[in-house]
């Protein structure tokens, strides 16, 4: 699991109840990562909490671009991406850069 901080809580979909929504500035833990099938196929994260369930349909995860990651946590994020179903054939750094922009080490 990887720590992150919400950097964008704007435009909450009406399907997601307020108690399951994220709040800018709060820290969360990423439990899993996968490529979302929504238009544009973006990288999504499943949080340890809050979790999105059937009451949030069609949403199952949060877009990774809503979160900031510490540079020290990037290696753990890369490992998490490598271990998530369906992402083994993707370059983790390319996926991260597509979503959060170019990283500066």
N, C-alpha and C positions, 0 to 999 in steps of 0.2 A: 504494500500500500504506500501511496505517495501523498505527501502534504501539498496543499495548494491554497491560494487565497482568491476569493471571488473578486474580480476586477470589473465585472459588468453584470448587474442584475436587472438591466433595463428590458423592456418589452416582454414581460412574462406572458406566455401563452395563456389564454383564458381557461384552457383545459387543465392546467396545473393549479391545484389549490394553494392558497397563500402559505399554509403550513408546510408545504413540500417544496417551496421555492427557496432559492439561495439569497443571501444578503451580501451586498458589496462590503468588503473589508473583513468579512468573517473567514476563518480558516476551515477547510474541509479536507477529507481524506478520500483520494481516488482509489476505488477498489478494482476497477476494470476499465479497459479502453477498447473501443471498437470503431470501425468505419461505419458511420450512419448512412442509411440508404436514401435519406431525404434528397431533394434536388441539390446537386452540387457535391454530393457524397463527402461529408465532412467528418472529422474525427470527433467522437463523442466519449464522454466519461460517465461511468456509473460511480456514484459516491457511496461511501459507507453509510452516510446519513446527510441529508434526507434521501430516502429512496423513492423513486418514482414507481408507482404500481398501476394496476388497471384503471384506477380512477383518473389517471393522467393521460390516458390513451389519446392520441397515438404516440405520445412522447414516452421514451424509455430511458433517456439519458440527457445529460446536459452537453452543450457544445463546448469543446475544450477551450475555445477562445474566450470563454467567460472567466477563465481562471489564469492566475499568474503562478509561476513555479520558480522556486529558488534555483540558481545555477547548481548548487550542491545537490539538488534533488533530481536533476536531469538524468544522471545515470540510472537512478531507480525507475524513473519514468520510462526510459528506453527499455529496461528489462521488463517492466510491466507490459509495454506494447508488444515485445517479442513473445511474451507468454500468453497473450490473449488470442482466442480463437479467431481465425481468419486474417490475422495481421502478420503472420510469419513470412510472407513473401514481400512485405513492404519494408522500405528503408525507414527505420524509426526517426532518424534525423530529418528526413525529407517530410514525413508526416507532421512532425512538430513544427518545422519551419513554414509549411503550408498554412498552418493554423495560427501560429503566434508570431510569425515573422522570423527573420534571420536572428539567430542567437549570437551573442558576443561573449566569447569565453574570456 
